[in-house]
């Protein structure tokens, strides 16, 4: 009975997230993107008013997957290396940039899953042609792509997420869409320097 409640709670949690991506030992570093696995909320998470990323308003843990008020079994949220962000891309008007919200960790029976709610604040990020981009191929696997391939991938995954018409171009194998969550670093100008898609189930 408890496992059934956990599964139902996890499904409900995933349904409320705008997009999700899992993190765990199958998400190792990609070349040029050190510290690729794991990640707690970036420093802007403190703006939410909670002192602990594992707690939600009203004192209930954010990782309470079975409704018992004690939280889940994921342990402490992973920590991102300094200068790294996990972002949920929400909008891309053109290849020069995108709007994204901070992707926060949520505990589920499948470990920490990253996502953002539809109402979360977004910020504009410039995507220069010099970006070092990596698209997920599967657990622990990614492939470096150029700026144009990244921009097309993000656009098509966003279209799939919002239910674009059937004739809209789709992402083709070996790639897939995994919730539009990326691990990002910025350069000295505040532009995206590296962008790695986070694989999830």
KOLLODO-468146 format. One record per residue (C-alpha): residue number from 1; residue in three letters; y, x, z. Coordinates in pm, whole numbers. Example, Ala and Ser with C-alpha at 12.3 -4.5 7.8 and 13.67 -1.06 7.14 Angstrom:
BEGIN
    nr   rest       yy       xx       zz
     1    ala     -450     1230      780
     2    ser     -106     1367      714
//
This chain:
BEGIN
    nr   rest       yy       xx       zz
     1    unk        0        0        0
     2    unk      239      283       89
     3    unk      172      461     -242
     4    unk      238      136     -432
     5    unk      568       94     -250
     6    unk      659      455     -330
     7    unk      589      406     -700
     8    unk      790       81     -711
     9    unk     1076      244     -520
    10    unk     1073      539     -757
    11    unk     1085      308    -1060
    12    unk     1378      121     -907
    13    unk     1559      448     -839
    14    unk     1507      571    -1194
    15    unk     1629      240    -1335
    16    unk     1961      281    -1150
    17    unk     2030      627    -1285
    18    unk     2224      663    -1608
    19    unk     1997      950    -1712
    20    unk     1749     1166    -1531
    21    unk     1591     1507    -1552
    22    unk     1330     1659    -1327
    23    unk     1344     1996    -1166
    24    unk     1061     2196    -1029
    25    unk      854     2506    -1078
    26    unk      799     2412    -1443
    27    unk     1170     2466    -1516
    28    unk     1201     2848    -1510
    29    unk     1496     3053    -1623
    30    unk     1576     3060    -1992
    31    unk     1700     3375    -2159
    32    unk     2074     3399    -2104
    33    unk     2070     3121    -1842
    34    unk     1969     3286    -1514
    35    unk     1858     3071    -1225
    36    unk     1751     2789    -1455
    37    unk     1548     2594    -1203
    38    unk     1673     2381     -925
    39    unk     2016     2271     -834
    40    unk     2198     2085     -571
    41    unk     2515     1902     -638
    42    unk     2798     2133     -744
    43    unk     3096     2187     -514
    44    unk     3260     1866     -638
    45    unk     2978     1674     -470
    46    unk     3165     1702     -143
    47    unk     3417     1459     -287
    48    unk     3163     1183     -238
    49    unk     3240     1183      134
    50    unk     2887     1266      247
    51    unk     2826     1584      440
    52    unk     2467     1624      321
    53    unk     2343     1571      -37
    54    unk     2031     1412      109
    55    unk     2223     1133      281
    56    unk     2383      826      133
    57    unk     2638      589      279
    58    unk     2542      395      590
    59    unk     2333      684      725
    60    unk     2029      610      503
    61    unk     1883      918      329
    62    unk     1944      924      -48
    63    unk     1584     1037      -94
    64    unk     1432      738       88
    65    unk     1172      656     -178
    66    unk      963      416       28
    67    unk     1233      231      223
    68    unk     1120      353      567
    69    unk     1458      516      643
    70    unk     1302      861      682
    71    unk     1360     1006      337
    72    unk     1113     1135       81
    73    unk      873     1428       70
    74    unk     1077     1659     -154
    75    unk     1217     1881      121
    76    unk     1565     2029       86
    77    unk     1739     1986     -250
    78    unk     1721     2300     -467
    79    unk     2033     2514     -489
    80    unk     2200     2620     -812
    81    unk     2317     2978     -856
    82    unk     2691     3032     -818
    83    unk     2881     2925    -1128
    84    unk     2609     2689    -1256
    85    unk     2648     2313    -1295
    86    unk     2404     2036    -1377
    87    unk     2575     1778    -1593
    88    unk     2478     1440    -1734
    89    unk     2644     1404    -2075
    90    unk     2792     1055    -2103
    91    unk     2995     1067    -2427
    92    unk     3042     1297    -2727
    93    unk     3317     1202    -2971
    94    unk     3279     1514    -3188
    95    unk     3113     1857    -3189
    96    unk     3410     2015    -3010
    97    unk     3337     1876    -2666
    98    unk     3184     1608    -2448
    99    unk     3240     1397    -2137
   100    unk     2996     1454    -1853
   101    unk     2938     1357    -1492
   102    unk     2787     1578    -1227
   103    unk     2408     1531    -1220
   104    unk     2290     1492     -863
   105    unk     1938     1536     -723
   106    unk     1738     1231     -614
   107    unk     1398     1259     -447
   108    unk     1112     1072     -617
   109    unk      733     1103     -594
   110    unk      766     1341     -893
   111    unk      994     1585     -704
   112    unk     1372     1612     -744
   113    unk     1507     1420    -1044
   114    unk     1864     1473    -1163
   115    unk     2092     1201    -1294
   116    unk     2427     1029    -1267
   117    unk     2523      668    -1217
   118    unk     2723      488    -1486
   119    unk     3031      462    -1264
   120    unk     3040      831    -1168
   121    unk     3359     1014    -1267
   122    unk     3343     1222    -1584
   123    unk     3525     1532    -1701
   124    unk     3590     1667    -2051
   125    unk     3416     1994    -2141
   126    unk     3508     2203    -2446
   127    unk     3204     2310    -2651
   128    unk     3302     2623    -2849
   129    unk     3107     2745    -3152
   130    unk     3009     3056    -2950
   131    unk     2805     2851    -2696
   132    unk     2459     2985    -2611
   133    unk     2248     2670    -2628
   134    unk     1885     2601    -2538
   135    unk     1691     2281    -2608
   136    unk     1380     2186    -2410
   137    unk     1041     2199    -2581
   138    unk      833     2100    -2277
   139    unk      779     2207    -1916
   140    unk      913     2560    -1875
   141    unk      981     2597    -2248
   142    unk     1305     2603    -2441
   143    unk     1441     2735    -2770
   144    unk     1780     2881    -2847
   145    unk     1976     2680    -3105
   146    unk     2320     2707    -3261
   147    unk     2629     2499    -3189
   148    unk     2565     2249    -3469
   149    unk     2203     2188    -3366
   150    unk     2313     2133    -3005
   151    unk     2590     1890    -3101
   152    unk     2357     1687    -3325
   153    unk     2090     1680    -3052
   154    unk     2332     1557    -2785
   155    unk     2473     1291    -3021
   156    unk     2129     1159    -3118
   157    unk     2000     1153    -2761
   158    unk     2310      962    -2648
   159    unk     2258      716    -2934
   160    unk     1894      669    -2830
   161    unk     2001      611    -2470
   162    unk     2246      333    -2557
   163    unk     2011      168    -2807
   164    unk     2157      267    -3144
   165    unk     2038       79    -3456
   166    unk     1698      177    -3595
   167    unk     1855      347    -3897
   168    unk     2054      592    -3681
   169    unk     1915      950    -3713
   170    unk     1655     1036    -3447
   171    unk     1573     1361    -3270
   172    unk     1284     1525    -3450
   173    unk      991     1727    -3314
   174    unk      953     1971    -3153
   175    unk     1253     1838    -2956
   176    unk     1289     1522    -2751
   177    unk     1541     1341    -2532
   178    unk     1511     1390    -2156
   179    unk     1804     1205    -2002
   180    unk     2092     1413    -2141
   181    unk     2100     1643    -1838
   182    unk     2196     2007    -1895
   183    unk     2246     2317    -1685
   184    unk     2581     2466    -1782
   185    unk     2793     2773    -1715
   186    unk     3160     2802    -1807
   187    unk     3359     3100    -1934
   188    unk     3690     3228    -1797
   189    unk     3877     2967    -2005
   190    unk     3671     2683    -1854
   191    unk     3482     2626    -2181
   192    unk     3104     2586    -2195
   193    unk     2945     2931    -2223
   194    unk     2576     2839    -2186
   195    unk     2411     2497    -2205
   196    unk     2041     2446    -2135
   197    unk     1870     2108    -2167
   198    unk     1663     2015    -1861
   199    unk     1314     1890    -1944
   200    unk     1175     1596    -1748
   201    unk      886     1352    -1765
//
